[in-house]
Amino acid sequence: MRRRVFPLILFLFVFTLVACGGENDDEVDHDDDAQDDDDDTVDDDDDDTGDDDDDAWSPPTPVHAYYERAPSQGWAWQTEQLAVFARYGLTMILGVDESQTGSEELAAYLRAAEQADVPVRLWFLVARNEGLYANDTNAEHYAQKLLELAWWLIEEDLPVQWLVVDMEMDVARMYMLLDLFQQGLYFDALMALLDNRDPEGFDRASAVYRQMVEDLHDLGFYVMLVTAPLALDDLEDSDTSLQDIMDIPATTVQWDEFSTMVYTSEWVQNFGLPFSSYLVYSYGKKTVEHYPDRASIALGIPGLGVMTEPEHLAADIAAAKAAGIERIQVFSYSCVANLSDPDTWHETFAADPSIPPPDGATDLLHFLLGIADDLL
């Protein structure tokens, strides 16, 4: 059985690593329109910041947002789009890397966003040669650089309260696995993947990220996580084996908001299976089950594959709401802005909750991940 199942598991992991959360070279792969002005600024004396002992605390809701890497089409374009965000009551989740700490352009954009009454969360990435995403191989570097960004925001009195941690495998390692897989070197890919297991390193990284969140709380920030959805499948048993093999200590840290990337268009395109909005509903329910007060979800990708019309995104948003989630992000804003009639896509955030019919592809996905978890 193992010989028959492992190629399926390997494909599942490689796909999840790259297609469902990996970097997109064109647009790298989200606060609340009801928040008051004080909620959108750093407040060193904020006693409401979530912490490990405050299980009753929950982030604001609803929060409808777009992800966008800065400056994807230049800072002038980025700033011009603030009028759209203000009109629809949307939050910008702006991707910045460690080189942009201290950036005068970023500071000017954040002040313009404050003037436009548009909340901005900063989605933080490190240098590509440092892994790009947060994971258990670069925890110390990532934590240091994110804290440097936080201190700069405070020193410049910039209006950011939320920082977003994108937790995925080291980008070079994930593409190495993909390359082996595409060459048909399945055994080599499997061995490389299994060699990723490092329980001690996983535990050390978990401790680093827990301390990072505590330090950011002390500075007055909230910390949101966005990660691969299989972290939720890993919670079905008593270990963290799936997360360990992916290098993502996602569920071992108390985040203020927990989001997973459930991009139905990519799942269909890369798996070739008929995933539907039920995939969003299924992972939405899992998120609410494990993080009832902090559940969040990232959807997309508009314009890719089967997501060619606004109603396709609306169906995913309706499914997320039916699962009990109103903290919804879409990746990415530039994808929508470059489509015809972007306003019809922005309006999908207002979709009413609707439970989609089940699909076999989603059930198969959870079944295979369950086998993988058992074998690991």
Secondary structure as the mmCIF struct_conf table of DSSP 4:
data_model
#
loop_
_struct_conf.conf_type_id
_struct_conf.id
_struct_conf.beg_label_comp_id
_struct_conf.beg_label_asym_id
_struct_conf.beg_label_seq_id
_struct_conf.end_label_comp_id
_struct_conf.end_label_asym_id
_struct_conf.end_label_seq_id
HELX_RH_AL_P HELX_RH_AL_P1 ARG A 2 VAL A 18
TURN_TY1_P TURN_TY1_P1 ALA A 19 GLY A 21
BEND BEND1 GLY A 22 GLY A 22
BEND BEND2 ASP A 25 GLU A 27
TURN_TY1_P TURN_TY1_P2 ASP A 33 ALA A 34
HELX_RH_3T_P HELX_RH_3T_P1 ASP A 37 ASP A 40
BEND BEND3 THR A 41 THR A 41
TURN_TY1_P TURN_TY1_P3 ASP A 44 ASP A 45
TURN_TY1_P TURN_TY1_P4 ASP A 47 ASP A 48
TURN_TY1_P TURN_TY1_P5 ASP A 52 ASP A 53
TURN_TY1_P TURN_TY1_P6 ASP A 55 ALA A 56
BEND BEND4 THR A 61 THR A 61
STRN STRN1 VAL A 63 ARG A 69
TURN_TY1_P TURN_TY1_P7 ALA A 70 GLN A 73
HELX_RH_AL_P HELX_RH_AL_P2 TRP A 75 GLU A 80
TURN_TY1_P TURN_TY1_P8 GLN A 81 GLN A 81
HELX_RH_AL_P HELX_RH_AL_P3 LEU A 82 TYR A 88
TURN_TY1_P TURN_TY1_P9 GLY A 89 GLY A 89
HELX_LH_PP_P HELX_LH_PP_P1 LEU A 90 LEU A 90
STRN STRN2 THR A 91 ASP A 97
HELX_RH_3T_P HELX_RH_3T_P2 GLU A 98 GLN A 100
TURN_TY1_P TURN_TY1_P10 THR A 101 GLY A 102
HELX_RH_AL_P HELX_RH_AL_P4 GLU A 104 GLN A 115
TURN_TY1_P TURN_TY1_P11 ALA A 116 ASP A 117
STRN STRN3 VAL A 120 LEU A 125
HELX_RH_3T_P HELX_RH_3T_P3 ARG A 128 GLU A 130
TURN_TY1_P TURN_TY1_P12 GLY A 131 GLY A 131
BEND BEND5 LEU A 132 TYR A 133
STRN STRN4 ALA A 134 ALA A 134
TURN_TY1_P TURN_TY1_P13 ASP A 136 THR A 137
BEND BEND6 ASN A 138 ASN A 138
HELX_RH_AL_P HELX_RH_AL_P5 ALA A 139 GLU A 155
TURN_TY1_P TURN_TY1_P14 GLU A 156 ASP A 157
STRN STRN5 TRP A 162 MET A 167
HELX_RH_AL_P HELX_RH_AL_P6 VAL A 171 GLN A 182
TURN_TY1_P TURN_TY1_P15 GLN A 183 GLY A 184
HELX_RH_AL_P HELX_RH_AL_P7 TYR A 186 LEU A 194
TURN_TY1_P TURN_TY1_P16 ASP A 195 ASN A 196
HELX_RH_AL_P HELX_RH_AL_P8 PRO A 199 ASP A 218
TURN_TY1_P TURN_TY1_P17 LEU A 219 GLY A 220
STRN STRN6 TYR A 222 THR A 227
TURN_TY1_P TURN_TY1_P18 PRO A 229 PRO A 229
HELX_RH_AL_P HELX_RH_AL_P9 LEU A 230 ASP A 233
HELX_RH_3T_P HELX_RH_3T_P4 ASP A 234 GLU A 236
BEND BEND7 ASP A 237 ASP A 239
HELX_RH_AL_P HELX_RH_AL_P10 SER A 241 MET A 246
TURN_TY1_P TURN_TY1_P19 ASP A 247 ASP A 247
TURN_TY1_P TURN_TY1_P20 THR A 251 THR A 252
BEND BEND8 VAL A 253 VAL A 253
BEND BEND9 ASP A 256 ASP A 256
STRN STRN7 GLU A 257 VAL A 262
HELX_RH_AL_P HELX_RH_AL_P11 THR A 264 PHE A 271
BEND BEND10 LEU A 273 LEU A 273
HELX_RH_AL_P HELX_RH_AL_P12 SER A 277 HIS A 290
TURN_TY1_P TURN_TY1_P21 PRO A 292 ARG A 294
STRN STRN8 ALA A 295 GLY A 300
TURN_TY1_P TURN_TY1_P22 PRO A 302 GLY A 303
BEND BEND11 LEU A 304 LEU A 304
TURN_TY1_P TURN_TY1_P23 GLY A 305 VAL A 306
BEND BEND12 GLU A 309 GLU A 309
HELX_RH_AL_P HELX_RH_AL_P13 PRO A 310 ALA A 322
TURN_TY1_P TURN_TY1_P24 ALA A 323 GLY A 324
STRN STRN9 ARG A 327 PHE A 331
HELX_RH_AL_P HELX_RH_AL_P14 TYR A 333 ALA A 337
TURN_TY1_P TURN_TY1_P25 ASN A 338 ASN A 338
BEND BEND13 LEU A 339 ASP A 341
HELX_RH_AL_P HELX_RH_AL_P15 PRO A 342 HIS A 346
HELX_RH_3T_P HELX_RH_3T_P5 GLU A 347 ALA A 350
HELX_LH_PP_P HELX_LH_PP_P2 ALA A 351 PRO A 353
HELX_LH_PP_P HELX_LH_PP_P3 ILE A 355 PRO A 358
HELX_RH_AL_P HELX_RH_AL_P16 GLY A 360 LEU A 375
#
